[in-house]
Amino acid sequence: MDRLVEGKWRTDSIITSDKKGSYDRIPRSFRDSISKAGPFTPESGRYHLYVSYACPWAHRTLIYRELKGLQDHISVSVVHPDMMDQGWTFETNFPDTTGDDLYHQSHLFEIYQKAKTDVTTSVTVPVLWDKKHQTIVNNESSEIIRFFNQEFNEMTGNEEDYYPEALRDEIDQINENIYHNINNGVYKSGFARNQEAYEDAVTKLFNSLDELEQILEGEKYLIENQLTEADIRLIPTLLRFDLVYYIHFKCSVRKISEYKNLYRYTKDLYRIDAIRNTTYFDHIKRHYYYSHESLNPKRIIPKTYHNL
């Protein structure tokens, strides 16, 4: 993946693999927390999200931002869907891109450099930025959504809890499966370097989807028939599946629309305002089919349509 090494931009393949040829996601590099204990305390207007509408990891933070009523408290900048040899850019020649609202930079890696001049890191979205100290608080989506879930409640009066203490063990358990085999499983399938790695990943992916299909028999949500973090972490992948992953990442055993329960579940969740309002299918298609030259060297964008 294109990255910064000691603060200097270096261009590599966007596909990072282990010795067996399996896709290996690089850990995130900024892992501070928002909490009353500080130094990053919950304050209205202090924090800013850098996101891509195409990215499923960023999507979950946008969903939480709406579910928790944080739109007026946490601002957002949206990158261009094309991720080329300079990484994510702030070009605005694509619908619903914003540019860099804070510093008017041209590339996302410049935001990382601003946070730490000699940083060595992959340059990813989402980025949670602190305007007060002008630095990155966190770029790990699974942690950002936890901050959004509980740390701003006093400010907003929104007490909805998508990670309730009584269900945390169940949520953590299903999250583990969803992350490794589904959220990341589609990337492991698409970015596999050899047949063995691909077949291992795609088999685990569809075994896990089959398990969820059974869990959802007669159920509206994954756990205790209520919307939880597990659903919000799953839905961005499902919304991209038939449109992109089925074709582009060779996740072609079957479509989500061929699953009775998963398809009904996907359509039901898409009707939730916070999910529908943050789903941009044009960004999703453009990013994947245009950015991954090694998978799609002619950058041909297929005629596919979402059917939700």
Secondary structure, 3 states (H helix, E strand, C coil): CCEEECCEEECCCCCCECCCCCECCCCCCCECCCCCCCCCCCCCCCEEEEECCCCHHHHHHHHHHHHCCCCCCEEEEECCCCEECCEEECCCCCCCCCCCCCCCCCEHHHHHHHHCCCCCEECCCCEEEECCCCEEEECCHHHHHHHHHHCCHHHHCCCCCCCCHHHHHHHHHHHHHHHHHHHCHHHHHHCCCCHHHHHHHHHHHHHHHHHHHHHCCCCCCCECCECCHHHHHHHHHHHHHHHHHHHHCCCCCCCHHHCHHHHHHHHHHHCCHHHHCCCCHHHHHHHHHHHCCCCCCCCCCCCCCCCC
